[in-house]
Amino acid sequence: MKVLVAVGSKYGATREVGRRIADAIAAHGFEVDFEDACDVHGIQYYEAVIIGSAVYGGLWRRDASGLIKAHRDELRAKDVWIFSVGMETVVKPGQPLDEADGFATEVAAHDHARFPGRILYDRLNVGEKALIKALNPPKGDFRDFTQVDDWAEVVAKRLEELAAA
Ligand SMILES: Cc1cc2nc3c(=O)[nH]c(=O)nc-3n(C[C@H](O)[C@H](O)[C@H](O)COP(=O)(O)O)c2cc1C
């Protein structure tokens, strides 16, 4: 079974989460391709697809959401998992957590996981710094790779069941 893991990431935190998921699934013997979503030109070769994105202003990165929108029907016929990487401390009052629950429903995903991310304040652009200054969330790396590994294990086990069916 060929599996694609594709990510939308601006500052690399989500890319590393996706890479970790790809490695965990490959360790179960699956053939896994890991790509930035903007580099994916087709998904026809894959039976299972895992798409994740960083969340900015409640939205996924456009390459990741674009991948879902461009292949919605095709994805619906495959086994799909979705994950978001974000910081709830950066969600403005009244703003939805992110748009990915809608994507998960649209493509009938097995699951939509949310993982905490990372804020490297010094690397942000001027506008991003202004927002972060106003919201004043804790800065740093809040990723929990044990949580990511646990989720990847559940996905891999389900893939094994599907491959055996
Ligand atoms: C300007 C800015 C806006 C953000 N907006 C949100 C948001 O609306 N919801 C959320 O959950 N996380 C938000 N975050 C947190 C990012 O999703 C988090 O830092 C993530 O790890 C970034 O991933 P990346 O390094 O792959 O780009 C925001 C971060 C920044 C810097």
The ligand as an SDF file (V2000), in Angstrom:
LIG
                    3D

 31 33  0  0  0  0  0  0  0  0999 V2000
    0.7680   35.1210   13.0640 C   0  0  0  0  0  0  0  0  0  0  0  0
    0.3530   33.7930   13.5990 C   0  0  0  0  0  0  0  0  0  0  0  0
   -0.9910   33.4410   13.5630 C   0  0  0  0  0  0  0  0  0  0  0  0
   -1.3850   32.1830   14.0720 C   0  0  0  0  0  0  0  0  0  0  0  0
   -2.7150   31.8730   14.0570 N   0  0  0  0  0  0  0  0  0  0  0  0
   -3.1050   30.6840   14.5990 C   0  0  0  0  0  0  0  0  0  0  0  0
   -4.4860   30.3390   14.6200 C   0  0  0  0  0  0  0  0  0  0  0  0
   -5.3690   31.0620   14.1560 O   0  0  0  0  0  0  0  0  0  0  0  0
   -4.8450   29.1500   15.1780 N   0  0  0  0  0  0  0  0  0  0  0  0
   -3.9190   28.3100   15.7040 C   0  0  0  0  0  0  0  0  0  0  0  0
   -4.2970   27.2500   16.2160 O   0  0  0  0  0  0  0  0  0  0  0  0
   -2.5890   28.5910   15.6750 N   0  0  0  0  0  0  0  0  0  0  0  0
   -2.1670   29.7590   15.1390 C   0  0  0  0  0  0  0  0  0  0  0  0
   -0.8420   30.0830   15.0930 N   0  0  0  0  0  0  0  0  0  0  0  0
    0.1610   29.1090   15.5810 C   0  0  0  0  0  0  0  0  0  0  0  0
    0.8360   28.3550   14.4380 C   0  0  0  0  0  0  0  0  0  0  0  0
   -0.0940   27.5390   13.7860 O   0  0  0  0  0  0  0  0  0  0  0  0
    1.9830   27.5080   15.0130 C   0  0  0  0  0  0  0  0  0  0  0  0
    2.9630   28.4100   15.4070 O   0  0  0  0  0  0  0  0  0  0  0  0
    2.5070   26.4680   14.0510 C   0  0  0  0  0  0  0  0  0  0  0  0
    3.3780   25.6040   14.7390 O   0  0  0  0  0  0  0  0  0  0  0  0
    3.2540   27.0590   12.8730 C   0  0  0  0  0  0  0  0  0  0  0  0
    3.6920   25.9830   12.0570 O   0  0  0  0  0  0  0  0  0  0  0  0
    4.8050   26.0980   10.9220 P   0  0  0  0  0  0  0  0  0  0  0  0
    6.1200   26.3300   11.6380 O   0  0  0  0  0  0  0  0  0  0  0  0
    4.7580   24.7820   10.2540 O   0  0  0  0  0  0  0  0  0  0  0  0
    4.4550   27.2310   10.0230 O   0  0  0  0  0  0  0  0  0  0  0  0
   -0.4130   31.3000   14.5970 C   0  0  0  0  0  0  0  0  0  0  0  0
    0.9440   31.6570   14.6050 C   0  0  0  0  0  0  0  0  0  0  0  0
    1.3280   32.8990   14.1180 C   0  0  0  0  0  0  0  0  0  0  0  0
    2.7850   33.2640   14.1550 C   0  0  0  0  0  0  0  0  0  0  0  0
  1  2  1  0
  2  3  1  0
  2 30  2  0
  3  4  2  0
  4  5  1  0
  4 28  1  0
  5  6  2  0
  6  7  1  0
  6 13  1  0
  7  8  2  0
  7  9  1  0
  9 10  1  0
 10 11  2  0
 10 12  1  0
 12 13  2  0
 13 14  1  0
 14 15  1  0
 14 28  1  0
 15 16  1  0
 16 17  1  0
 16 18  1  0
 18 19  1  0
 18 20  1  0
 20 21  1  0
 20 22  1  0
 22 23  1  0
 23 24  1  0
 24 25  2  0
 24 26  1  0
 24 27  1  0
 28 29  2  0
 29 30  1  0
 30 31  1  0
M  END
$$$$
